[in-house]
Amino acid sequence: MSHSSAPAVPETVTGSRIAAVAGIRPERVVGNEELGAPLGVTAEWIERRVGVRERRFAGVDDSVTAMAATAGAKALSAAGLAPSDIDLLVLATCSMPSPMPSGAATVAALLGVPHTAAFDVNAACAGFCYGLGVADGLIRSRTSRCALVVGSERMTDWVDPADVDTATVFADGAGAAVVVPAERTGIHPVVWGGDGDQATLVAIPDRHGRVTMRGQAVYRWVTTELAAVAEEACARAGIAPGDLKGFVTHQANLRMIERLAASLGVTDAAVARDIVETGNTSAASVPLALSRLIDLGQVRSGDPILLLGFGAGLSYAAQVVSCP
């Protein structure tokens, strides 16, 4: 069995940063007309209700782990690194078909680094931000020197196609970020928590069940509770919300995203609206939305960006990061 022989993180390094982020979306595009007809709703009704115009559905070969490996390899390439450079792989997902083995172990093997530390994080739609917080902490403690954090989901495996509340919004995809040591803080302290008393608002009631969601109750929780979480994340980074250049939330509902942005007063920041073309991809949504902002040139390297994940649990996590 081989182990990493890379040099330890220098003592002068006290922080971490995102070196690169990348996302992949399955090839199959599903528009509102195709999805809405069997449900008895119009394309316009879906877009007005949740803000989605189209989404991507995974194909036969687009497993959670296969998409994660593809996104991870793309992010590593963008960072100028090889899979052998990582010593930690964190997979954020809530849609694996089986609880064992961990998806991360399979992703590591697909990337050709089967002996690296690898584990899953299941905080549903907040999962990527949780994973990023964990990777940052492990690099700061010099336990890790280079981490790959991936959010990957096949939510369509767990959605009842006859349920208008979930079938119209959930989709599939993967996004990844490479986290490396830094002498200046590029990932600020995470603000995370949840409300377990409301855990059943978004749930899969049994192993072979389907996602259930009480959307209005979740909307109220997000729009009344999470602006304060976002403000605290900014405070921990030493900036005001008005200083942000980018605002990337979990892509759950367009009205929800815009209401949060208005509550924070981030009118001068680029607000991610990836949900319009990608749908709700749970743990994959934050890295996918961030990568789109970067690809569109709406944020630049070094810009302060607030990431905010939230969802089933009910869980949330937020941190300010420097744009790679």
DRENDO-1510 file (C-alpha; in Angstrom, 1 decimal, always signed):
<recs>
REC; n; res; u; v; w
REC; 1; MET; +0.0; +0.0; +0.0 .
REC; 2; SER; +1.4; +3.4; -1.0 .
REC; 3; HIS; +1.1; +6.6; +0.9 .
REC; 4; SER; +1.7; +10.2; +0.0 .
REC; 5; SER; +5.3; +11.3; +0.1 .
REC; 6; ALA; +4.6; +15.0; -0.6 .
REC; 7; PRO; +6.2; +17.6; +1.6 .
REC; 8; ALA; +4.3; +18.8; +4.6 .
REC; 9; VAL; +2.6; +22.2; +4.6 .
REC; 10; PRO; +5.2; +24.9; +5.7 .
REC; 11; GLU; +4.8; +26.4; +9.1 .
REC; 12; THR; +4.2; +29.9; +7.5 .
REC; 13; VAL; +1.0; +28.7; +5.9 .
REC; 14; THR; -1.9; +29.5; +8.1 .
REC; 15; GLY; -4.9; +29.4; +5.7 .
REC; 16; SER; -6.3; +27.7; +2.6 .
REC; 17; ARG; -7.8; +28.8; -0.7 .
REC; 18; ILE; -9.7; +27.5; -3.6 .
REC; 19; ALA; -7.2; +26.9; -6.4 .
REC; 20; ALA; -9.9; +26.0; -9.0 .
REC; 21; VAL; -13.5; +25.1; -9.4 .
REC; 22; ALA; -15.2; +23.2; -12.2 .
REC; 23; GLY; -18.6; +21.7; -12.9 .
REC; 24; ILE; -20.2; +19.1; -15.3 .
REC; 25; ARG; -23.8; +18.7; -16.4 .
REC; 26; PRO; -25.3; +15.6; -18.0 .
REC; 27; GLU; -26.0; +15.9; -21.7 .
REC; 28; ARG; -29.8; +15.3; -21.5 .
REC; 29; VAL; -31.6; +18.7; -21.3 .
REC; 30; VAL; -35.2; +18.5; -20.1 .
REC; 31; GLY; -37.3; +21.6; -20.7 .
REC; 32; ASN; -40.5; +22.6; -18.9 .
REC; 33; GLU; -42.7; +21.6; -21.7 .
REC; 34; GLU; -41.5; +18.0; -21.6 .
REC; 35; LEU; -41.7; +17.8; -17.8 .
REC; 36; GLY; -44.9; +19.7; -17.3 .
REC; 37; ALA; -47.2; +17.9; -19.7 .
REC; 38; PRO; -47.5; +14.6; -17.8 .
REC; 39; LEU; -48.0; +16.6; -14.6 .
REC; 40; GLY; -50.8; +18.8; -16.1 .
REC; 41; VAL; -48.9; +22.0; -15.6 .
REC; 42; THR; -47.6; +24.5; -18.2 .
REC; 43; ALA; -44.0; +25.5; -18.8 .
REC; 44; GLU; -44.8; +29.0; -17.7 .
REC; 45; TRP; -46.3; +27.8; -14.4 .
REC; 46; ILE; -43.1; +25.9; -13.6 .
REC; 47; GLU; -40.9; +28.9; -14.4 .
REC; 48; ARG; -43.1; +31.3; -12.4 .
REC; 49; ARG; -43.2; +29.0; -9.4 .
REC; 50; VAL; -39.6; +27.9; -9.1 .
REC; 51; GLY; -37.6; +29.8; -11.7 .
REC; 52; VAL; -36.4; +26.8; -13.7 .
REC; 53; ARG; -36.6; +26.8; -17.5 .
REC; 54; GLU; -34.6; +23.6; -18.1 .
REC; 55; ARG; -32.5; +21.1; -16.2 .
REC; 56; ARG; -30.2; +18.2; -16.8 .
REC; 57; PHE; -31.0; +14.5; -16.2 .
REC; 58; ALA; -28.3; +11.9; -15.8 .
REC; 59; GLY; -27.8; +9.2; -18.4 .
REC; 60; VAL; -27.2; +5.5; -17.7 .
REC; 61; ASP; -23.5; +6.0; -17.3 .
REC; 62; ASP; -23.8; +9.2; -15.3 .
REC; 63; SER; -23.5; +7.7; -11.8 .
REC; 64; VAL; -22.9; +9.9; -8.7 .
REC; 65; THR; -19.3; +8.7; -8.6 .
REC; 66; ALA; -18.7; +8.9; -12.3 .
REC; 67; MET; -19.9; +12.5; -12.5 .
REC; 68; ALA; -17.9; +13.3; -9.3 .
REC; 69; ALA; -14.7; +11.9; -10.8 .
REC; 70; THR; -15.2; +13.8; -14.1 .
REC; 71; ALA; -15.8; +17.1; -12.2 .
REC; 72; GLY; -12.9; +16.4; -9.9 .
REC; 73; ALA; -10.5; +15.7; -12.8 .
REC; 74; LYS; -11.6; +18.9; -14.5 .
REC; 75; ALA; -11.0; +21.0; -11.4 .
REC; 76; LEU; -7.6; +19.5; -10.8 .
REC; 77; SER; -6.6; +20.2; -14.4 .
REC; 78; ALA; -7.8; +23.8; -14.1 .
REC; 79; ALA; -5.6; +24.1; -11.0 .
REC; 80; GLY; -2.6; +22.6; -12.9 .
REC; 81; LEU; -2.5; +19.6; -10.6 .
REC; 82; ALA; -2.8; +15.8; -11.0 .
REC; 83; PRO; -4.9; +13.4; -8.9 .
REC; 84; SER; -1.7; +12.2; -7.3 .
REC; 85; ASP; -1.3; +15.6; -5.8 .
REC; 86; ILE; -4.3; +15.3; -3.5 .
REC; 87; ASP; -4.2; +13.6; -0.1 .
REC; 88; LEU; -7.9; +14.2; +0.8 .
REC; 89; LEU; -11.1; +13.7; -1.1 .
REC; 90; VAL; -14.4; +14.8; +0.3 .
REC; 91; LEU; -17.6; +13.8; -1.5 .
REC; 92; ALA; -20.8; +15.7; -0.6 .
REC; 93; THR; -23.8; +13.8; -1.7 .
REC; 94; CYS; -27.2; +12.6; -0.5 .
REC; 95; SER; -28.2; +10.5; -3.5 .
REC; 96; MET; -25.9; +7.4; -3.5 .
REC; 97; PRO; -27.8; +4.3; -4.4 .
REC; 98; SER; -26.3; +2.4; -1.4 .
REC; 99; PRO; -24.9; +3.4; +2.0 .
REC; 100; MET; -21.7; +1.3; +1.5 .
REC; 101; PRO; -19.1; +1.7; +0.3 .
REC; 102; SER; -18.6; +5.4; +0.5 .
REC; 103; GLY; -18.9; +7.2; -2.8 .
REC; 104; ALA; -15.6; +9.0; -2.1 .
REC; 105; ALA; -13.6; +5.8; -2.0 .
REC; 106; THR; -15.0; +4.9; -5.5 .
REC; 107; VAL; -14.2; +8.4; -6.8 .
REC; 108; ALA; -10.7; +8.2; -5.5 .
REC; 109; ALA; -10.3; +4.9; -7.3 .
REC; 110; LEU; -11.7; +6.3; -10.6 .
REC; 111; LEU; -9.2; +9.1; -10.3 .
REC; 112; GLY; -6.4; +6.6; -9.9 .
REC; 113; VAL; -5.6; +7.5; -6.2 .
REC; 114; PRO; -7.3; +4.6; -4.3 .
REC; 115; HIS; -5.1; +5.0; -1.2 .
REC; 116; THR; -5.9; +8.6; -0.5 .
REC; 117; ALA; -8.1; +9.6; +2.5 .
REC; 118; ALA; -11.7; +9.8; +1.2 .
REC; 119; PHE; -15.0; +10.1; +2.9 .
REC; 120; ASP; -18.6; +11.2; +2.2 .
REC; 121; VAL; -20.4; +14.2; +3.8 .
REC; 122; ASN; -24.2; +14.1; +3.8 .
REC; 123; ALA; -25.6; +17.5; +4.7 .
REC; 124; ALA; -27.9; +17.4; +1.6 .
REC; 125; CYS; -28.0; +20.7; -0.2 .
REC; 126; ALA; -25.5; +22.3; +2.3 .
REC; 127; GLY; -23.1; +19.4; +1.7 .
REC; 128; PHE; -20.5; +21.2; -0.5 .
REC; 129; CYS; -20.2; +24.1; +2.0 .
REC; 130; TYR; -19.8; +21.6; +4.8 .
REC; 131; GLY; -17.1; +19.7; +2.9 .
REC; 132; LEU; -15.3; +23.0; +2.1 .
REC; 133; GLY; -15.3; +23.9; +5.8 .
REC; 134; VAL; -13.9; +20.5; +6.7 .
REC; 135; ALA; -11.2; +20.7; +4.0 .
REC; 136; ASP; -10.2; +24.2; +5.1 .
REC; 137; GLY; -9.9; +23.0; +8.8 .
REC; 138; LEU; -7.8; +20.0; +7.9 .
REC; 139; ILE; -5.4; +22.1; +5.8 .
REC; 140; ARG; -5.1; +24.7; +8.5 .
REC; 141; SER; -4.2; +22.0; +11.0 .
REC; 142; ARG; -1.7; +20.6; +8.5 .
REC; 143; THR; -3.4; +17.3; +8.4 .
REC; 144; SER; -4.0; +17.7; +4.7 .
REC; 145; ARG; -1.9; +19.5; +2.1 .
REC; 146; CYS; -4.2; +19.3; -0.9 .
REC; 147; ALA; -7.9; +18.5; -0.9 .
REC; 148; LEU; -10.5; +17.8; -3.6 .
REC; 149; VAL; -14.1; +18.7; -2.5 .
REC; 150; VAL; -16.9; +17.4; -4.8 .
REC; 151; GLY; -20.6; +17.8; -4.7 .
REC; 152; SER; -22.3; +15.2; -6.9 .
REC; 153; GLU; -26.0; +14.2; -7.1 .
REC; 154; ARG; -28.4; +12.0; -9.1 .
REC; 155; MET; -31.5; +13.5; -7.5 .
REC; 156; THR; -33.7; +12.1; -10.3 .
REC; 157; ASP; -33.2; +8.6; -8.9 .
REC; 158; TRP; -35.0; +9.7; -5.7 .
REC; 159; VAL; -37.8; +11.9; -7.2 .
REC; 160; ASP; -41.4; +10.8; -7.8 .
REC; 161; PRO; -42.0; +11.9; -11.5 .
REC; 162; ALA; -45.7; +12.3; -10.6 .
REC; 163; ASP; -45.0; +14.7; -7.7 .
REC; 164; VAL; -45.2; +18.3; -9.0 .
REC; 165; ASP; -43.5; +19.7; -5.9 .
REC; 166; THR; -40.2; +17.8; -6.5 .
REC; 167; ALA; -40.2; +16.7; -10.1 .
REC; 168; THR; -40.3; +20.2; -11.4 .
REC; 169; VAL; -37.1; +21.3; -9.6 .
REC; 170; PHE; -34.6; +18.5; -8.9 .
REC; 171; ALA; -31.9; +17.6; -11.4 .
REC; 172; ASP; -28.5; +16.0; -11.7 .
REC; 173; GLY; -24.8; +17.1; -11.9 .
REC; 174; ALA; -21.5; +17.6; -10.2 .
REC; 175; GLY; -19.1; +20.3; -9.2 .
REC; 176; ALA; -15.7; +20.3; -7.6 .
REC; 177; ALA; -13.2; +22.6; -5.9 .
REC; 178; VAL; -9.4; +22.1; -5.3 .
REC; 179; VAL; -8.4; +23.4; -1.9 .
REC; 180; VAL; -4.7; +24.2; -1.2 .
REC; 181; PRO; -2.6; +25.8; +1.5 .
REC; 182; ALA; -2.3; +29.6; +1.5 .
REC; 183; GLU; -0.4; +32.2; +3.4 .
REC; 184; ARG; -3.4; +34.5; +3.3 .
REC; 185; THR; -6.9; +33.4; +4.1 .
REC; 186; GLY; -8.9; +32.5; +1.0 .
REC; 187; ILE; -11.6; +30.5; +2.8 .
REC; 188; HIS; -12.9; +32.3; +5.8 .
REC; 189; PRO; -14.5; +30.6; +8.8 .
REC; 190; VAL; -17.6; +28.6; +8.1 .
REC; 191; VAL; -20.9; +29.5; +9.9 .
REC; 192; TRP; -22.9; +26.3; +10.1 .
REC; 193; GLY; -25.8; +24.7; +11.9 .
REC; 194; GLY; -29.3; +23.6; +11.5 .
REC; 195; ASP; -32.8; +23.0; +12.9 .
REC; 196; GLY; -33.3; +19.3; +13.5 .
REC; 197; ASP; -36.8; +20.0; +14.8 .
REC; 198; GLN; -37.8; +20.6; +11.2 .
REC; 199; ALA; -35.8; +17.8; +9.7 .
REC; 200; THR; -38.8; +16.1; +8.1 .
REC; 201; LEU; -39.6; +19.1; +5.9 .
REC; 202; VAL; -37.3; +17.6; +3.2 .
REC; 203; ALA; -36.8; +13.9; +3.6 .
REC; 204; ILE; -36.7; +10.5; +2.0 .
REC; 205; PRO; -38.9; +8.6; +4.5 .
REC; 206; ASP; -37.4; +5.1; +3.9 .
REC; 207; ARG; -34.6; +3.5; +2.0 .
REC; 208; HIS; -36.6; +2.8; -1.1 .
REC; 209; GLY; -38.7; +5.9; -0.9 .
REC; 210; ARG; -38.9; +9.2; -2.7 .
REC; 211; VAL; -38.0; +12.7; -1.8 .
REC; 212; THR; -40.8; +14.6; +0.0 .
REC; 213; MET; -40.7; +18.3; +0.5 .
REC; 214; ARG; -42.9; +20.9; +2.2 .
REC; 215; GLY; -41.7; +23.7; +0.0 .
REC; 216; GLN; -43.6; +26.6; +1.6 .
REC; 217; ALA; -42.3; +25.8; +5.1 .
REC; 218; VAL; -38.8; +25.5; +3.8 .
REC; 219; TYR; -39.2; +28.8; +1.9 .
REC; 220; ARG; -40.3; +30.6; +5.2 .
REC; 221; TRP; -37.3; +29.1; +7.1 .
REC; 222; VAL; -34.8; +30.2; +4.5 .
REC; 223; THR; -36.1; +33.7; +4.0 .
REC; 224; THR; -36.6; +34.4; +7.7 .
REC; 225; GLU; -33.5; +32.7; +9.2 .
REC; 226; LEU; -30.6; +32.6; +6.8 .
REC; 227; ALA; -30.0; +36.3; +6.1 .
REC; 228; ALA; -28.5; +36.5; +9.6 .
REC; 229; VAL; -26.3; +33.4; +8.8 .
REC; 230; ALA; -25.0; +35.1; +5.7 .
REC; 231; GLU; -24.3; +38.3; +7.6 .
REC; 232; GLU; -22.4; +36.4; +10.3 .
REC; 233; ALA; -20.3; +34.7; +7.6 .
REC; 234; CYS; -19.4; +38.2; +6.2 .
REC; 235; ALA; -18.6; +39.4; +9.7 .
REC; 236; ARG; -16.2; +36.5; +10.3 .
REC; 237; ALA; -14.5; +37.4; +7.1 .
REC; 238; GLY; -14.2; +41.1; +8.2 .
REC; 239; ILE; -16.3; +42.5; +5.4 .
REC; 240; ALA; -19.8; +43.9; +5.0 .
REC; 241; PRO; -22.4; +42.3; +2.7 .
REC; 242; GLY; -22.0; +45.3; +0.4 .
REC; 243; ASP; -18.4; +44.5; -0.1 .
REC; 244; LEU; -19.2; +41.2; -1.8 .
REC; 245; LYS; -18.5; +40.7; -5.5 .
REC; 246; GLY; -20.4; +37.4; -5.8 .
REC; 247; PHE; -23.3; +35.8; -4.0 .
REC; 248; VAL; -23.7; +32.0; -4.6 .
REC; 249; THR; -26.5; +30.3; -2.7 .
REC; 250; HIS; -27.9; +26.8; -3.0 .
REC; 251; GLN; -30.0; +26.9; -6.2 .
REC; 252; ALA; -33.4; +25.9; -4.7 .
REC; 253; ASN; -35.8; +28.5; -5.9 .
REC; 254; LEU; -35.2; +31.7; -7.9 .
REC; 255; ARG; -37.6; +33.8; -5.8 .
REC; 256; MET; -35.8; +32.5; -2.7 .
REC; 257; ILE; -32.4; +33.5; -4.1 .
REC; 258; GLU; -33.5; +37.0; -5.1 .
REC; 259; ARG; -35.2; +37.6; -1.7 .
REC; 260; LEU; -32.1; +36.6; +0.2 .
REC; 261; ALA; -30.0; +38.9; -2.1 .
REC; 262; ALA; -32.4; +41.8; -1.4 .
REC; 263; SER; -32.3; +41.1; +2.4 .
REC; 264; LEU; -28.5; +41.3; +2.4 .
REC; 265; GLY; -28.4; +44.3; +0.1 .
REC; 266; VAL; -25.9; +42.7; -2.3 .
REC; 267; THR; -27.2; +44.8; -5.3 .
REC; 268; ASP; -23.6; +45.3; -6.6 .
REC; 269; ALA; -22.7; +41.7; -6.5 .
REC; 270; ALA; -23.1; +39.1; -9.2 .
REC; 271; VAL; -25.9; +36.8; -7.9 .
REC; 272; ALA; -25.8; +33.2; -9.1 .
REC; 273; ARG; -29.0; +32.2; -10.9 .
REC; 274; ASP; -27.8; +28.9; -12.2 .
REC; 275; ILE; -31.2; +27.3; -11.2 .
REC; 276; VAL; -32.7; +28.7; -14.4 .
REC; 277; GLU; -30.7; +26.4; -16.6 .
REC; 278; THR; -29.6; +23.7; -14.2 .
REC; 279; GLY; -32.3; +23.2; -11.7 .
REC; 280; ASN; -31.8; +22.1; -8.1 .
REC; 281; THR; -28.8; +19.7; -7.9 .
REC; 282; SER; -28.6; +19.6; -4.1 .
REC; 283; ALA; -24.9; +19.3; -3.0 .
REC; 284; ALA; -23.7; +20.0; -6.5 .
REC; 285; SER; -25.6; +23.3; -6.9 .
REC; 286; VAL; -23.1; +25.7; -5.1 .
REC; 287; PRO; -20.0; +24.6; -7.0 .
REC; 288; LEU; -21.9; +24.4; -10.3 .
REC; 289; ALA; -23.3; +28.0; -9.8 .
REC; 290; LEU; -19.9; +29.3; -8.7 .
REC; 291; SER; -18.2; +27.8; -11.8 .
REC; 292; ARG; -20.8; +29.4; -14.1 .
REC; 293; LEU; -20.2; +32.8; -12.5 .
REC; 294; ILE; -16.5; +32.4; -13.2 .
REC; 295; ASP; -17.0; +31.1; -16.7 .
REC; 296; LEU; -19.2; +34.0; -17.6 .
REC; 297; GLY; -16.6; +36.5; -16.3 .
REC; 298; GLN; -19.0; +37.9; -13.7 .
REC; 299; VAL; -16.5; +37.5; -10.9 .
REC; 300; ARG; -12.7; +37.8; -11.1 .
REC; 301; SER; -9.8; +36.2; -9.2 .
REC; 302; GLY; -9.5; +37.5; -5.7 .
REC; 303; ASP; -13.1; +38.7; -5.5 .
REC; 304; PRO; -14.9; +38.0; -2.2 .
REC; 305; ILE; -17.8; +35.7; -2.8 .
REC; 306; LEU; -20.3; +34.4; -0.2 .
REC; 307; LEU; -21.3; +30.8; -0.5 .
REC; 308; LEU; -24.5; +29.7; +1.3 .
REC; 309; GLY; -25.8; +26.1; +1.2 .
REC; 310; PHE; -29.0; +25.0; +2.9 .
REC; 311; GLY; -31.5; +22.2; +2.8 .
REC; 312; ALA; -32.6; +19.0; +4.3 .
REC; 313; GLY; -31.7; +18.5; +7.9 .
REC; 314; LEU; -32.6; +21.4; +8.1 .
REC; 315; SER; -28.9; +22.3; +7.7 .
REC; 316; TYR; -27.0; +25.3; +6.5 .
REC; 317; ALA; -23.4; +26.4; +6.0 .
REC; 318; ALA; -21.9; +29.7; +4.8 .
REC; 319; GLN; -18.4; +31.0; +4.2 .
REC; 320; VAL; -16.8; +33.9; +2.3 .
REC; 321; VAL; -14.1; +32.7; -0.2 .
REC; 322; SER; -11.7; +34.4; -2.5 .
REC; 323; CYS; -12.6; +33.7; -6.2 .
REC; 324; PRO; -9.9; +31.4; -7.7 .
</recs>
